Amino acid sequence: MTSKKPHLNLSLRIAIGLGIVTFTAILAGCSRSKPQEAQATLPPGSILLTGAGATFPSVLYNRWFTVYRDSHPNTFIKYAAVGSGEGVRRFIGTNVAEEEKVDFGASDSAMSDAEIARADQGALMVPLTAGCVVLAYNLPELPGDLKLSRKAYTGIFLGEIKQWNDPLIAQSNPGVKLPNRTIATVVRQDGSGTTFAFTKNLDAVSEKWRSQFGPATLVNWPGNAMRAKGNEESRVLLENPRTRLATLVTSSLVKLAWLPQLWRI
């Protein structure tokens, strides 16, 4: 028995057309004292900075930190890609284990006034980079590109549209034989800036979404959504040989080949 590589379609065009852009900011405060065991592993006279947060910019950050250390060999920077919500929690440091507290956090959504007030050593938010959130789908039997209207994709994530051959999806794809398959959505189960950026768009285009959920980093998704921790796990679930639709940021797709586009109309 042979296996076929899943046919994955994604598009920067949908992100641009929808205006789903996520901006990542560094959350910086006064440097915290490090546990003695962490300091003991460093060369004498070295400086250790620790950070945690968004998974989206982690590849870029690690590259920056490597380049910085080339010219500052006594400075070590460790970054844990644990998600925006967890990065904010560790940065604030309330009820956080000492070894998990960090000098800086990274979040795709800005800290709220209430969160800033809880940061006892102060907080400075510095925008660093930006990226697009895209919809990616795994639909092996589809001959060509898929188009989704605003009503269609909001209906999918509201749990109202459950089949790929739903009339509302078919309306935007005339002449395309859509499979009679259940749509299995992949969403984030952790506090996520990607989720915030996508739900910000849903909030803007759907009154029903706005009244029931609104924009948020953590959502109790309606329907039978499959939940993943981090963008990388979302990508892995999407690649499995089943029919799925996921929200991803562009950095989570770097391991995938260039693919046909998903169009928003």
N, C-alpha and C positions, 0 to 999 in steps of 0.2 A: 504493500500500500504506500503510495506516495503522498506527501503533504504539499499543499500549495501555500506559498507565502501570502499572508493576508493582503488584500488590496486596500491600501489606506489612502484616503484622500484628505487633503488639508489645504488651507489657503491663507495667505497673508491678506488677500483681497477682502475676505469677510471681516477681518479685524479692522482694516482701513475703512471699509464701507460702514461698519458699525461704530467705528470710533472707540473700539475697546482697546484702550492703551493703558498699560499699567506702569506707574512710575515708582521706582524703588528708592527709598531714602534710608540713609544711615542714621541711627539713633545713638547719639554720643553723649556721654556724661563724664563725670570725674572718674579717673581710673580707680578700680577696686584693688584691694590687696589680694594676692594670689595665695592659694594653699601652699604650704611649705613643700609638699611632695612635687607639685608642679614646678616650682622654682628650682628644686634640687636637680631636675633633669636638664636644666639649661647651663650653658657655659657661663663662667663667672663674668659679671658685668653686662649680661644680656637683659633684654626687655621682652616680656611676654604680654601680648594683647590678645584677648579672647573675644569672639563675637559669635552670634547665632541669629538665625532668622530665615528669610525668604529663600526658597529653593531656586527660584527663577534666575537670580543673578549669580549663583554660587560659582559657576564656571568662570565667569568674568572676574569675580572677586579673587578667586584662587590665582588667576593669572596675574592680576595686579599685585597681590601679595608676594608672589614669586619674583616679579620684576623689582618690587621695592626692596626686597631682601638682598637682591644682587648688589645694590648700592648701599645697603644698611645691614651688613651681615650680623650685627648684634641685636637686631629686632626680629622677633618671631611673632607671627600672627596666625592664630588658629580660628577657623570659622566652621561652625556646625550648621549645615543646611537642614533645619528642622521645621521650616514653615514660618510665615510672618507672625501668626498669633503667638507661637511658642517663643519666637525671637523677642517680641515685646514683653512677654511674661518674664523671661530670663533677664532682660535688661532692667525691668522695674525691680526685680529681685525679691518681691514679697512672697513669703512662704516657698522660697526656692532653695534647694540644697546648695551649700556653699560652692561645691565643685561645678554647679551649673550656672552660677552667676557670671555675667559677661560685662566687658567694658563697653561694647557697642552691640546694637541690634540692627537688623535690616528688615524692613517691612514694605510690602507693595501698597499698603494703605496707611495713611497718616495716623499717628497716635491721636486719640481723643483728648480733650481737655482733662477729663477725669483720669486718664492713664498718665498724662504728663504730671498731674498733681501728685500721683502716687510714687513718682520717681524721686526719692528723697535726696539724691545727689544732683538733681537737675537733668534736663534733657535738651539737646540741640538736634533738630532734624535737618539733614543736609541731603537734597536730591542728588542722586548719583547717576542713574541710568533709566532707560525706559524700554519697554518691549510690547509686543502685541499678544493678545489672547486670541486663540483660534479655535474653531470647532473642527475636530478631526473625526472621521468615521471609518469603520471597517465593514465594508459591504461587498464581499467577493463577487457576487453574481450581478452587480450593477454594471452594464455596458456603457461607460462614459461618466460624465460628471453629474453631481447632484446639486440641485438648486433648492434653497430653502427661503421662504418668505419670513418676515418677522413674526407673523401669526403662527407659522409652522414651528419655528424653533422655540418660541415661547410656549406654544402648546405642548411641545415635547417635554420641556423641562418643568412644566406645570403638571405633568402626568396625565394630560388630556388626550394627546395623540400617542398611541401605543403601537401602531403598525407602520411599517415603511411604505405600504401602499395606501395609506390614508388619503382620502380625497383632497385634503388641503395640500399635501405634499405632491400628489399627482397633478394638481392644478398648475404647479410651477415647473413641472417636468413633462410637458406634452410629448407623446410618442415614446416615452421611456417605460419599459416594463419593470415596474418596481416589485420587489419580492414581497410575498405575504409572510413577513417575518416580524417578530416582536422587536421593538427598539429597546435595547438595554443601555441605559445611560451610565456613564462613569463620572463620578463627582468626587470632590475632596471631602474627607471626613475630618480633617484637621483645620484649624484656623488658617485661612489662605488668602493672600492678596490676589491670587488668580480668581478665586471665587468672588471676591469683592469687586474686581473689575468687571467680571461677566454679569454679576447680579446688578451692578450699577447700570449696565445697558438694559437688562430686562426691566428694571425699574423705570427707565426712561421710555420704553416702547410699549409696555403693557400695564394698563391700569389695574388689572387683576393681580399681577405680580406685586405691584406697588402697594396695594391694599393688604395683601396677605403676608408678604415677606420683606420687600424693600431690599436695599443693598446691604450686604453683610459679609464678613469674612468666614462665618460659619452658618450654614443653612440646614434646617431640617427638610431636606428635599422631598417633595411629594412623589408618589409613585414608588416603583421598585428600583431606585437608583443603586448602582454598585458603588461602594465607597472605597476610596484609595487614600493612602497617606502619602502626600507629596506628588509633584508632577511626574517624577520618574515612575512611581507605582501606577499612576494613571496611564502612562504610556504603555507599560507592560500589560496591564489589563486590556487596553485597547487592541494590542497586537495579537491577543489570543484569538483562535479561530472561531469567533462568534460575532454576531452582528451588534455593534456597539457605537455609541456616539459619546465623545468626551470633550471637555473644555481643557485646553492646554495652552501654555505659553510657549513662545517660539523656541526658547532655550531647551525645552524638554524634547524637541524634535530633532536635535542635531544628529542623533544616531540613525535617523531614517533617511532614505534616499529621497531625492526630489520627486514629488508626486503630483498627479492631476489636482486641479483646484476645486475647492468647494465654494460655490457661488451663493451670495445672498442677494435676493432681489427685493 
